[in-house]
Amino acid sequence: MAHLLGAGEDEIIFTSCGTESDNAAIRSALQVQPEKRHIVTSRVEHPAIRSLVATLAAQGYRVSEVPLDNLGRLDMAYYEKSLTTDTAIASLMWANNETGVLFPVEEAARQASERGILFHTDAVQAVGKVPIDMSRNSIDMLSLSGYKLH
């Protein structure tokens, strides 16, 4: 896994599934920054993310959902404006599980990193299909699911 992702072996954590991985990433970002109460995500995330952020919103977290254009692409201007000093984490899927549209997560991660914001991507649909080199991007946390890799 480390070789596939361009990551160090000590950077890999195995969980039971992609949903658990998504939850661990987002909840850990919030736990290490309890003063930050804002999450940025998109309107079309997998239910693993959407359910979690809905629960967190009910607990008082503020959630910004980035809209898409008519071709299913993220509104990156909206995304950038959503990143604030109160943002604990931005979480965007790498490849949409219904449309196949690839989101510009490396650019989104760079923008978050420049502001000191943690970035997570649900890459379940992307790993093994698009080149990923964690040593050359600003992504802090990446979730995947073994069953998608056969």
ROTISE-223061 format. One line per 3 residues: number of its first residue (from 1); their letters; for each residue x negated, y, z negated of N, C-alpha, C, O, CB. Coordinates in Angstrom, 2 decimals, always signed. Each point is the difference from the previous one (the first is absolute). Last residue first. Glycine has a CB too. Layout:
! ROTISE-223061
NUM	A	X,Y,Z,X,Y,Z,X,Y,Z,X,Y,Z,X,Y,Z  ... .
//
This chain:
! ROTISE-223061
150	HLK	+9.40,-5.16,+5.69,+0.09,-1.43,+0.31,-0.93,-0.81,-0.87,-0.05,-1.23,+0.12,+0.67,+1.79,+2.21  +0.51,+4.21,-2.59,-1.28,-0.33,+0.62,-0.08,-1.47,+0.39,-1.04,-0.46,+0.47,-0.02,+2.27,-1.79  +4.73,+0.21,-1.03,-0.05,+0.67,+1.30,-1.28,-0.33,+0.75,-0.11,+0.25,+1.20,+1.51,+1.58,-2.13 .
147	YGS	-0.63,-3.31,-3.55,+0.78,-0.79,+0.94,+0.04,+0.64,+1.38,+0.27,-0.69,+0.98,+1.10,-0.14,-2.87  -3.60,+2.94,-1.92,-0.69,-1.11,+0.62,+0.81,-0.75,+1.05,-0.56,-0.49,+0.97,-0.66,+0.30,-3.06  +1.56,+5.45,+0.75,+0.63,-1.24,-0.40,-0.62,-1.15,+0.78,-0.05,+0.04,+1.23,+2.20,+1.16,-1.79 .
144	LSL	-3.49,+4.23,-1.27,+0.26,-0.91,+1.11,+0.64,-1.26,-0.54,+0.11,-0.18,-1.21,-2.06,+1.10,+2.52  +0.29,+4.61,-2.66,+0.72,-1.23,-0.32,+0.16,-0.82,+1.26,+0.23,+0.53,+1.09,+0.99,+0.60,-2.99  -4.66,+3.01,-0.12,+0.65,-0.61,+1.16,+0.65,-1.30,-0.45,-0.62,-0.82,-0.67,-1.05,+1.86,+2.27 .
141	MDI	-0.83,+3.94,-3.57,+0.59,-1.31,-0.28,+0.75,-0.48,+1.23,+0.70,+0.77,+0.65,-0.51,-0.23,-3.11  -2.84,+3.45,+2.68,-0.38,-0.46,-1.34,+0.48,-1.42,-0.28,-0.72,-0.80,-0.61,+0.79,+3.16,-0.17  -1.50,+0.53,+5.44,+1.08,-0.76,-0.65,-0.50,-0.52,-1.34,-1.04,-0.65,-0.07,+2.02,+0.00,+2.32 .
138	SNR	-3.39,+3.22,+1.29,+0.29,+0.57,-1.32,+1.13,-0.70,-0.73,+0.50,+0.51,-1.00,-1.29,+1.65,+1.87  -3.05,-4.14,+2.89,+1.20,+0.84,-0.07,+0.22,+0.46,-1.44,-0.74,-0.38,-0.91,+1.75,-0.85,+2.87  -4.45,-1.94,-0.34,-0.09,+1.16,+0.89,+1.27,+0.86,+0.00,+0.20,+0.80,+0.92,-1.76,-2.12,+0.49 .
135	SMD	+0.81,-2.90,-3.77,-1.21,+0.74,-0.33,-0.11,+1.29,+0.81,-0.87,+0.83,-0.26,-0.24,-2.99,-0.31  +4.64,-1.07,+1.19,+0.21,+0.79,-1.20,-1.24,+0.80,-0.39,+0.10,+0.98,-0.74,+1.54,-2.68,-0.02  +0.36,-0.28,+5.35,-1.31,+0.02,-0.66,+0.10,+0.95,-1.19,-0.13,+1.22,+0.14,-1.12,-1.72,+2.05 .
132	IPV	+4.38,-2.19,+1.92,+0.03,+0.68,-1.30,-1.39,-0.11,-0.60,-0.54,-1.09,-0.14,+3.01,+0.58,-0.21  +0.48,-0.37,+5.35,-1.27,+0.06,-0.73,+0.15,+0.81,-1.29,+0.53,+1.11,+0.01,-1.79,-1.30,+2.15  +5.44,-2.53,-0.22,-0.71,+1.24,+0.33,-1.31,+0.02,-0.80,-0.05,-0.53,-1.11,+2.24,+1.78,+1.59 .
129	KGV	+0.34,-5.10,-0.85,+0.51,+0.44,+1.31,-0.64,+1.30,+0.47,-0.15,+0.22,+1.20,+2.30,-1.35,-1.73  -2.91,-1.06,-3.73,-0.23,-1.06,+0.97,+0.45,+0.37,+1.40,-0.25,-0.74,+0.96,+0.50,-0.88,-2.80  +1.99,+4.34,-1.91,-1.22,-0.76,-0.24,-0.09,-1.17,+0.98,+0.95,-0.78,+0.16,-0.92,+1.44,-2.59 .
126	AQV	+3.90,+2.28,+2.24,-1.16,+0.45,+0.77,-1.23,-0.88,-0.13,-0.75,-0.17,+0.96,+1.62,+2.44,-1.24  +3.56,-2.53,-2.05,+0.21,-0.24,+1.43,-1.23,+0.32,+0.84,-0.02,-0.32,+1.19,+2.42,+0.83,-1.55  -2.50,+0.16,-4.39,+0.42,-1.38,+0.23,+0.14,-0.30,+1.49,-0.40,-1.07,+0.46,+1.58,+1.10,-2.66 .
123	ADT	-2.64,+3.99,-0.58,-0.56,-0.41,+1.29,+0.38,-1.43,+0.35,-0.68,-0.64,+0.80,-1.22,+2.21,-1.16  +2.97,+2.87,-2.92,+0.53,-1.35,+0.14,-0.39,-0.43,+1.42,+0.62,+0.41,+0.98,+1.36,-0.04,-2.64  -4.54,+3.48,-1.33,+0.71,-0.41,+1.19,+0.46,-1.44,-0.13,-0.75,-0.88,-0.42,-0.59,+2.48,+1.79 .
120	HFL	-0.43,+3.07,-4.52,+0.27,-1.43,+0.13,+0.66,-0.26,+1.34,+0.81,+0.80,+0.47,-0.57,-1.05,-2.96  -3.23,+4.37,-0.44,+0.76,-0.42,+1.17,+0.08,-1.52,+0.06,-1.00,-0.70,-0.16,+0.27,+2.77,+1.38  -0.30,+2.55,-4.84,-0.20,-1.40,+0.36,+0.90,-0.37,+1.18,+1.10,+0.52,+0.14,-1.71,-1.08,-2.53 .
117	IGR	-1.39,+5.55,+1.37,+1.20,-0.83,-0.16,-0.32,-1.42,+0.43,-0.62,-0.22,+1.04,+2.14,+2.22,-0.65  -4.18,+2.30,-0.16,-0.16,-0.78,-1.23,+1.19,-0.88,-0.30,+0.24,-0.34,-1.16,-1.67,+2.13,+0.31  +0.58,+1.01,+4.81,+0.74,+0.67,-1.06,-0.10,-0.76,-1.33,+0.67,+0.35,-0.97,+0.89,+0.57,+2.70 .
114	ESA	-3.54,-2.54,+2.30,-0.48,+1.38,-0.07,+0.66,+0.77,-1.12,-0.54,+1.01,-0.47,+0.13,-1.07,+2.91  +1.93,-4.33,-1.43,-1.30,+0.00,-0.67,-0.56,+1.41,-0.16,-0.56,+0.33,-1.05,+0.12,-2.60,+1.99  +4.40,+1.63,+1.61,+0.24,-0.22,-1.44,-1.32,+0.11,-0.77,-0.06,+0.66,-1.04,+2.04,-2.15,+1.57 .
111	QRA	-2.28,+1.68,+4.13,+0.67,+1.20,-0.51,+0.27,-0.12,-1.50,-0.20,+0.96,-0.75,+1.24,-0.60,+3.01  -2.78,-4.13,-0.08,-1.00,+1.06,-0.03,+0.61,+1.27,-0.59,-0.61,+0.66,-0.84,-0.56,-1.66,+2.84  +4.05,-2.61,-1.21,-0.88,-0.27,-1.15,-1.05,+1.10,-0.13,-0.30,+0.43,-1.12,+0.67,-2.90,+1.40 .
108	AEE	+2.39,+2.60,+3.49,+0.78,+0.32,-1.19,-0.83,-0.21,-1.27,+0.07,+0.80,-0.93,+2.04,-1.46,+2.15  -4.02,-0.65,+2.85,+0.10,+1.46,-0.06,+0.77,+0.42,-1.25,-0.40,+0.94,-0.69,+0.31,-0.80,+3.21  -0.09,-4.69,-1.68,-1.36,+0.46,-0.29,-0.04,+1.53,-0.10,-0.69,+0.54,-0.87,-0.25,-2.57,+2.05 .
105	VPF	+5.00,-0.14,+0.02,-0.32,-0.09,-1.42,-1.42,+0.46,-0.31,-0.25,+0.54,-1.08,+1.85,-2.42,+0.90  +2.14,+2.22,+4.02,-1.40,+0.47,-0.09,-0.50,+0.00,-1.45,-0.29,+1.05,-0.57,+0.67,+0.36,+2.62  +3.36,-4.88,+0.19,-0.07,+1.31,-0.63,-1.47,+0.40,-0.13,-0.86,-0.87,-0.14,+3.03,+0.46,-1.13 .
102	LVG	+0.58,-2.98,+4.81,-1.13,+0.15,-0.91,-0.01,+1.42,-0.55,+0.05,+0.97,+0.75,-1.39,-2.70,+0.52  +5.52,-1.52,+0.68,-0.73,+1.27,+0.10,-1.11,+0.02,-1.04,+0.22,-0.32,-1.16,+1.85,+1.51,+2.01  +1.34,-4.69,-0.20,-1.38,-0.22,+0.43,-0.81,+1.27,+0.13,-1.18,-0.05,+0.35,+1.98,-1.94,+0.81 .
99	TEN	+3.96,+0.96,-2.72,-0.25,+0.60,+1.33,-1.39,-0.29,+0.55,-0.21,+0.08,+1.21,+1.80,+1.69,-1.83  -0.03,-3.53,-3.67,+1.14,-0.14,+0.90,-0.28,+0.51,+1.41,+0.48,-0.57,+0.98,+0.99,+0.80,-2.96  -4.63,-0.05,-1.77,+0.40,-1.40,+0.12,+1.20,-0.21,+0.94,+0.28,-1.13,+0.37,-1.15,+0.79,-2.67 .
96	NAW	-3.20,+4.17,+2.27,+1.40,-0.16,-0.36,+0.45,-1.43,+0.30,-0.21,-0.51,+1.10,+0.64,+2.96,-0.64  -5.41,-0.86,-1.85,+0.76,-0.37,+1.19,+1.44,-0.26,-0.43,+0.25,-0.76,-0.94,-2.31,-0.25,+2.09  -0.74,+2.83,-4.38,-0.91,+0.15,+1.13,+0.74,-0.26,+1.31,-0.12,+0.76,+0.96,-1.83,-1.44,-2.41 .
93	MLS	+4.15,+2.79,-3.19,-0.29,-1.27,+0.67,-0.92,+0.27,+1.18,+0.02,+1.08,+0.59,+2.22,-2.05,-1.30  -2.21,+4.07,-3.72,+0.59,-0.13,+1.33,-0.36,-1.35,+0.59,-1.13,-0.47,-0.14,+1.01,+2.96,+0.49  -0.21,+0.88,-5.07,+0.05,-1.39,+0.44,+0.76,-0.08,+1.32,+1.19,+0.30,+0.07,-1.27,-1.12,-2.47 .
90	AIA	-2.49,+4.34,-1.53,+0.72,-0.05,+1.27,-0.08,-1.44,+0.46,-1.07,-0.61,-0.04,+0.55,+3.06,+0.66  -0.04,+0.00,-5.78,-0.33,-0.97,+1.05,+0.86,+0.26,+1.24,+1.16,+0.40,-0.08,-1.81,-2.10,-1.67  +0.55,+4.70,-2.06,-0.86,-1.06,-0.53,-0.47,-0.94,+1.11,-1.15,-0.44,+0.00,+2.36,+0.57,-2.19 .
87	TDT	+0.50,+5.25,+2.01,+0.11,-1.29,+0.68,-1.00,-0.99,-0.57,-1.21,+0.24,+0.03,+2.00,+0.92,+2.07  -0.24,+3.63,-3.21,+0.74,-0.93,-0.85,+0.12,-1.40,+0.63,+0.56,-0.91,-0.62,+0.70,+2.86,-0.30  -3.25,+1.84,+3.13,-0.86,-0.29,-1.16,+0.68,-0.98,-0.96,-0.67,-0.58,-0.85,-0.36,+2.85,+1.07 .
84	TLS	+2.54,-2.66,+4.86,-0.13,+1.10,-0.96,-0.94,-0.39,-1.14,-0.45,-1.14,-0.08,+2.77,+1.94,+0.66  -0.15,-2.23,+4.62,-1.11,-0.30,-0.91,-0.24,+1.20,-0.90,-0.40,+1.07,+0.46,-0.66,-2.63,+1.24  +4.22,+1.63,+1.93,+0.51,-0.72,-1.16,-1.07,-0.28,-1.04,+0.32,-0.24,-1.17,+1.37,-0.78,+2.65 .
81	KEY	-2.53,+3.01,+2.86,+0.64,+0.97,-0.90,+0.49,-0.66,-1.28,+0.15,+0.67,-1.03,+0.52,+0.68,+3.02  -2.47,-4.11,+1.42,-1.05,+0.85,-0.56,+0.57,+1.01,-0.98,-0.60,+0.25,-1.05,-0.73,-0.54,+3.15  +4.38,-2.47,+0.25,-0.83,-0.78,-0.92,-1.02,+0.91,-0.69,-0.12,-0.01,-1.22,+0.42,-2.04,+2.66 .
78	YAM	+2.26,+3.89,+2.00,+0.80,-0.17,-1.22,-0.82,-0.74,-1.05,-0.01,+0.37,-1.17,+2.15,-0.39,+2.52  -4.07,+0.36,+2.84,+0.04,+1.33,-0.60,+0.79,-0.04,-1.31,-0.41,+0.61,-0.99,+0.26,+0.46,+3.29  -0.03,-4.96,+0.37,-1.22,+0.22,-0.76,-0.08,+1.40,-0.61,-0.65,+0.19,-1.02,-0.48,-1.83,+2.51 .
75	DLR	+4.95,-1.87,+0.05,-0.15,+1.44,+0.10,-1.20,+0.38,-0.89,+0.15,+0.22,-1.20,+2.37,+0.16,+1.66  -1.84,-5.35,+1.91,+0.08,+0.84,-1.19,-0.14,+1.47,+0.34,-0.74,+0.38,+0.91,-0.19,-2.24,-2.25  +3.02,-1.78,+4.82,-1.29,+0.48,-0.50,+0.20,+0.92,-1.20,+0.98,+0.74,-0.08,-1.95,-0.92,+2.39 .
72	GLN	+4.32,-2.03,+0.73,-0.41,-0.75,-1.17,-1.35,+0.40,-0.57,-0.58,-0.73,-0.80,+1.90,-1.11,+1.69  +1.34,+3.81,+2.78,-0.81,-1.14,+0.45,-0.53,-0.83,-1.18,-0.79,-0.92,+0.19,+0.16,+2.25,+1.85  +3.20,+2.75,-2.55,+0.86,-0.95,+0.71,-0.75,-1.18,+0.60,+0.62,-0.93,+0.53,+0.89,+2.82,-0.05 .
69	DLP	-3.57,+0.41,-4.89,+0.61,+0.58,+1.20,+0.80,-1.08,+0.73,+0.13,-1.12,-0.49,-2.02,+2.80,+0.70  +1.14,-1.49,-5.68,-0.60,-0.44,+1.26,+0.65,+0.74,+1.16,+1.10,+0.53,-0.12,-1.61,-2.80,-0.87  -0.34,+3.39,-4.72,+0.88,-0.42,+1.10,-0.80,-0.43,+1.23,-1.21,+0.19,+0.07,+2.97,+1.38,-0.94 .
66	VES	-3.01,-1.75,-4.57,-0.38,+0.60,+1.27,+0.94,-0.50,+1.09,+0.18,-1.20,+0.16,-2.61,+1.37,-0.90  +3.17,+0.38,-4.67,+0.04,-0.99,+1.07,-0.25,+0.69,+1.34,+0.79,+0.84,+0.43,+0.83,-2.28,-1.75  -2.49,+2.23,-4.33,+0.15,+0.64,+1.30,-0.07,-1.09,+1.06,-0.94,-0.79,+0.02,-0.08,+2.98,-0.84 .
63	VRY	+2.11,-1.96,-4.79,-0.40,-0.76,+1.18,+0.26,+0.82,+1.24,+1.11,+0.48,+0.22,-0.63,-2.65,-1.39  -1.06,+2.46,-4.63,+0.46,+0.69,+1.20,-0.57,-0.76,+1.20,-1.18,-0.33,+0.02,+1.30,+2.59,-1.20  +1.11,-4.17,-3.97,-1.04,+0.36,+0.97,+0.65,+0.69,+1.19,+1.13,-0.31,+0.37,-2.58,-1.64,-1.10 .
60	GQA	+3.92,+0.06,-3.07,-0.44,+1.39,-0.07,-1.15,+0.38,+0.92,-0.43,+1.15,+0.00,+1.19,-1.23,-2.29  +1.86,-4.14,+1.80,-0.74,+0.20,-1.25,-0.62,+1.40,-0.07,-0.76,+0.29,-0.92,+0.29,-2.74,+0.86  +2.80,+0.93,+3.89,+1.00,-0.07,-1.07,-0.65,+0.21,-1.37,+0.67,+0.36,-0.97,+0.70,-1.92,+2.38 .
57	ALT	-4.16,+1.25,+2.34,+0.76,+1.26,+0.08,+1.05,+0.05,-1.11,+0.23,+1.05,-0.59,-0.61,-0.95,+3.09  -2.04,-4.08,-1.98,-0.83,+1.04,-0.60,+0.70,+1.36,+0.04,-0.13,+0.79,-0.94,-1.92,-2.06,+1.63  +4.15,-2.36,+1.45,-0.05,-0.24,-1.44,-0.78,+1.09,-0.71,+0.42,+0.50,-1.04,-0.26,-2.96,+1.45 .
54	AVL	-0.18,+2.55,+4.23,+1.36,+0.33,-0.48,+0.07,-0.19,-1.52,+0.59,+0.83,-0.70,+0.40,-1.53,+2.94  -4.92,-0.61,-0.06,+0.08,+1.45,-0.15,+1.39,+0.46,-0.41,+0.14,+1.02,-0.67,-1.93,-0.79,+2.39  +1.14,-4.89,-0.98,-0.84,+0.48,-1.10,+0.13,+1.51,-0.16,+0.20,+0.48,-1.11,-1.79,-2.37,+1.51 .
51	SRI	+3.75,-0.15,+3.25,+0.65,-0.37,-1.27,-0.79,+0.53,-1.19,+0.58,+0.51,-0.96,+0.35,-2.57,+2.04  -2.79,+2.66,+3.22,+1.21,+0.82,-0.16,+0.71,-0.31,-1.32,+0.47,+0.91,-0.68,-0.22,-0.83,+3.17  -4.06,-2.69,-1.17,-0.35,+1.37,-0.39,+1.26,+0.80,-0.31,+0.07,+0.68,-1.03,-2.15,-0.79,+2.45 .
48	APH	+2.69,-4.24,+0.08,-0.89,-0.13,-1.17,-0.39,+1.38,-0.52,-0.08,+0.20,-1.21,-0.79,-2.39,+2.10  +3.40,+1.69,+3.20,+0.75,+0.03,-1.26,-0.86,-0.16,-1.26,+0.40,+0.46,-1.07,+1.51,-1.38,+2.36  -4.17,+3.10,+3.05,+0.55,-1.32,-0.31,+0.79,+0.11,-1.32,-0.33,+0.84,-0.84,-1.61,-2.04,+2.05 .
45	EVR	+1.51,+5.77,+1.43,-0.87,-1.00,-0.62,+0.74,-1.32,-0.19,+1.23,-0.06,+0.02,-2.50,+1.90,-1.17  +2.56,+2.67,+3.17,+0.18,-1.32,+0.61,-0.91,-1.06,-0.60,-0.31,-0.99,+0.67,+0.99,+2.13,+1.42  -0.54,+3.70,-3.12,+1.40,-0.42,-0.06,+0.21,-1.42,+0.50,+1.09,-0.54,-0.14,-0.45,+2.91,+0.45 .
42	STV	-5.34,-0.73,-2.65,+0.80,+0.31,+1.19,+1.42,-0.52,-0.17,+0.29,-0.77,-0.93,-2.35,+0.68,+2.38  -1.51,+2.15,-5.29,+0.15,-1.22,+0.79,+0.79,+0.36,+1.26,+0.25,+1.18,+0.26,-0.33,-2.67,-2.34  -2.27,+3.63,-2.86,+0.33,+0.27,+1.40,+0.03,-1.33,+0.73,-0.93,-0.81,-0.12,-0.12,+3.13,+0.05 .
39	IHR	+1.55,-0.39,-5.35,-0.39,-1.07,+0.91,+0.42,+0.41,+1.40,+1.10,+0.51,+0.21,-0.87,-2.30,-2.01  -0.99,+4.04,-3.61,+0.48,+0.10,+1.38,-0.59,-1.11,+0.85,-1.19,-0.33,-0.11,+1.43,+2.81,-0.15  -1.19,-0.86,-4.46,+1.34,-0.59,+0.07,+0.59,+0.01,+1.41,+1.22,+0.03,+0.16,-0.89,+0.69,-2.50 .
36	KEP	-5.06,-0.26,-1.24,+0.48,+0.21,+1.36,+1.29,-0.77,+0.21,+0.08,-1.19,-0.32,-2.45,+1.53,+1.16  -0.15,-0.63,-4.89,+0.45,+1.39,+0.13,+0.56,+0.31,+1.39,+0.67,+1.01,+0.19,-2.39,-0.38,-1.89  -0.30,-4.90,+0.43,+1.35,+0.18,-0.54,+0.53,+1.43,+0.11,+1.21,+0.21,-0.07,-1.73,-2.05,-1.48 .
33	QVQ	-3.18,-1.33,+3.69,+0.22,+1.44,+0.13,+1.38,+0.36,-0.55,+0.85,+0.49,+0.73,-2.35,-0.40,+1.31  -0.08,-4.58,-1.92,-1.28,+0.67,-0.27,+0.11,+1.51,+0.11,-0.95,+0.72,-0.32,-0.22,-2.73,+1.17  +5.01,-0.73,+0.02,-0.46,-0.24,-1.37,-1.31,+0.73,-0.31,-0.18,+0.49,-1.11,+1.31,-2.71,+1.18 .
30	LAS	+0.77,+2.25,+4.33,+0.78,+0.81,-0.93,-0.51,-0.14,-1.43,-0.01,+0.97,-0.75,+2.00,-1.22,+2.26  -3.94,-2.42,+1.81,-0.31,+1.40,+0.29,+0.74,+0.93,-0.95,-0.55,+1.00,-0.45,+0.18,-1.59,+2.86  +1.34,-3.99,-2.61,-1.31,+0.27,-0.60,-0.40,+1.45,+0.27,-0.59,+0.64,-0.87,-0.08,-3.05,+1.17 .
27	RIA	+4.69,+0.81,+1.63,+0.12,+0.14,-1.46,-1.34,+0.31,-0.66,-0.06,+0.76,-0.97,+1.99,-2.35,+1.02  -1.86,+0.75,+4.63,+0.71,+1.24,-0.33,+0.09,+0.20,-1.51,-0.25,+1.10,-0.49,+1.55,-1.30,+2.61  -3.34,-3.81,-0.55,-0.72,+1.17,+0.49,+0.68,+1.29,-0.47,-0.65,+0.88,-0.57,-0.11,-2.19,+2.58 .
24	AND	+2.85,-2.84,-2.93,-1.21,+0.18,-0.81,-0.75,+1.26,+0.42,-0.49,+0.74,-0.85,+0.33,-3.23,+0.56  +3.93,+1.22,+2.85,+0.39,+0.46,-1.34,-1.23,+0.27,-0.87,-0.06,+1.01,-0.69,+2.19,-2.31,+0.89  -2.83,-0.63,+4.05,+0.51,+1.37,+0.14,+0.32,+0.59,-1.37,-0.40,+1.12,-0.30,+1.34,-1.68,+2.57 .
21	SET	-2.10,-3.98,-2.21,-1.16,+0.84,+0.30,+0.42,+1.47,+0.14,-0.66,+0.88,-0.56,-0.45,-2.82,+1.71  +4.45,-1.30,-1.65,-0.73,+0.16,-1.26,-1.20,+0.92,+0.20,-0.31,+0.82,-0.86,+1.06,-3.11,+0.12  +1.65,+1.18,+4.58,+0.82,+0.83,-0.89,-0.71,+0.24,-1.32,-0.03,+1.13,-0.49,+2.09,-2.03,+1.56 .
18	GCS	-4.01,-2.08,+2.09,-0.13,+1.40,+0.37,+0.78,+0.92,-0.91,-0.48,+1.09,-0.32,+0.14,-1.81,+2.64  -1.15,-3.92,-4.49,+0.65,+0.39,+1.25,-0.24,+1.48,+0.28,-0.55,+0.72,-0.83,+2.31,-2.49,+0.48  -3.73,-0.67,-3.40,+0.84,-1.08,+0.53,+0.63,+0.35,+1.34,+0.41,-0.90,+0.74,+0.04,+0.22,-3.08 .
15	TFI	-5.28,+2.66,+0.95,+1.30,+0.00,-0.66,+0.84,-1.08,+0.64,-0.46,-0.68,+0.92,+0.32,+3.16,-1.47  -5.42,-0.76,+0.23,+1.04,-0.87,+0.55,+1.25,+0.08,-0.87,-0.06,-0.07,-1.22,-1.70,-1.47,+2.17  -2.57,+4.94,+0.21,+0.83,-0.54,-1.09,+1.09,-0.83,+0.65,+0.72,+0.49,+0.87,-1.20,+1.49,-2.43 .
12	IED	-4.61,+0.49,+2.96,+1.17,-0.78,+0.37,+0.70,-0.52,-1.26,-0.64,-0.58,-0.88,-0.45,-0.08,+3.06  -3.18,+3.05,-1.92,+1.10,+0.93,+0.23,+1.31,-0.70,+0.31,+1.02,+0.66,+0.15,-2.68,+0.97,+0.66  -2.73,-3.71,-1.41,+0.49,+0.47,-1.30,+1.15,+1.01,+0.14,+0.56,+0.43,-1.01,-2.85,-0.83,+0.09 .
9	EGA	+0.00,-1.33,+4.77,+0.76,-1.07,-0.65,+0.59,+0.44,-1.33,+1.07,-0.45,-0.38,-2.55,-1.21,+1.49  +0.69,+5.33,+2.70,-0.81,-0.83,-0.87,+0.85,-1.05,-0.67,+1.18,+0.22,-0.26,-2.75,+1.69,-0.12  +2.83,+0.08,+5.31,+0.02,+0.36,-1.42,-0.98,-0.88,-0.76,-0.43,-1.04,+0.50,+2.83,+1.79,-0.32 .
6	GLL	-0.52,-0.76,+4.54,-1.13,+0.90,-0.18,-0.08,+0.51,-1.42,-0.31,+1.17,-0.24,+0.48,-0.52,+2.62  +3.02,-3.95,-0.47,+0.41,+1.37,-0.32,-1.15,+1.00,-0.09,+0.24,+1.20,-0.16,+1.65,-2.20,-1.03  -2.50,-3.76,+2.09,+1.07,+0.43,+0.92,+0.33,+1.47,-0.17,+0.29,+0.69,+0.97,+0.63,-3.00,-1.03 .
3	HAM	-3.95,+0.26,-2.98,-0.59,+0.17,+1.33,+1.04,+0.52,+1.00,-0.30,+0.90,+0.78,-1.34,-2.76,-1.28  +3.13,+0.75,-3.82,-0.86,+1.17,-0.06,-0.62,+0.28,+1.37,-0.05,+1.15,+0.44,-0.44,-1.63,-2.86  +3.06,-3.43,+1.91,+0.83,+1.20,+0.00,-0.87,+1.26,+0.00,+0.29,+0.95,+0.72,+1.52,-2.21,-1.93 .
//
